[in-house]
């Protein structure tokens, strides 16, 4: 760090990450310095020189700011909560850019942590509803942006949170927002282990959200956005994602951009949510997905066998043939459109 800076921070045990690190960088940071050779467990801390210590929401968050924020609360990332903090502010800028966040937008953020993405969202002019399960991080981010008037923090588990009521209340109470024409957005760096739960919760909310932009595990992102028929990766979640949205893979994010560094790379995916009127036409969404899940529960079986609880094998064979498919078809061979046609064929009165 330049000697001309009035406020100097010296970090112990953890190597710095470059602000200019590219999204696809394969560079690995050098191992932590430990000149004493002491193999005992080490804790990170930040020692700062004299200067102005007051955080500014206009400053970019980086490695130093993230560790300083954690240290201020005496916290370390919890593996049980999937806490991997973003250290590269440029990626936060890209994430917000993908969502096209503008002045006056209402944005749902999941797991704000120290507030690095929150900072970028607020600087873009958004009103942020942040849902944070960790009470210490909820207090930290709430305190950090208390003076902005543009953040509401809920200390809740997102999968148990009444998102619809909170977002509707926020949109309705914010004078700067035209609630008749503008919908909220979701922009978040979520714990990888809750990805499926978050997707199932948010994608059917096309009536209140226009877009969901998430930082996901790269393998998951590829599997959801570019599924291939007749492969083990093709699952009911692929049908679900494409039923409710138009997904698009945006860019890869190297694992070296996170603290602590996960064992996998990440990727940003945009889900453009469909309006309810744009959903595939089925008699019942619940019935449709029940059929899809049943078909995939026994992937090695032909559909005429796995769906016998709905109707007879002969009726299923006839339905398959009526939509141009073989009577011996298996679930991994059917597209979303095929499943819609099959459902409508075997459930029609």
Secondary structure, 3 states (H helix, E strand, C coil): CCCCCCCCEEECCCCCCCCCCCCCCCCCCCCCCCCCCCCCCCCCCEEECCCCCCCCCCCCCCHHHHHHHHHHCCCCCCHHHCCCEECCHHHHHHHHHHHCCCCCCEEEEECCCCCHHHHHHHHCCCEEEEECCCHHHHHHHHHHCCCCCCEEEECCCHHHCCHHHHHHHHHHHCCCCCCCCCCEEEEEECCHHHHHHHHHHHCCCCCCEEEEEEEEEHHHHHHHHCCCCCCCCCCHHHHHHHHHEEEEEEEEECHHHEECCCCCCEEEEEEEECCHHHCCCCCCHHHHHHHHHHHHHCCCCEHHHHCCCCCCHHHHHHHHHHCCCCCCCEHHHCCHHHHHHHHHHHHCC
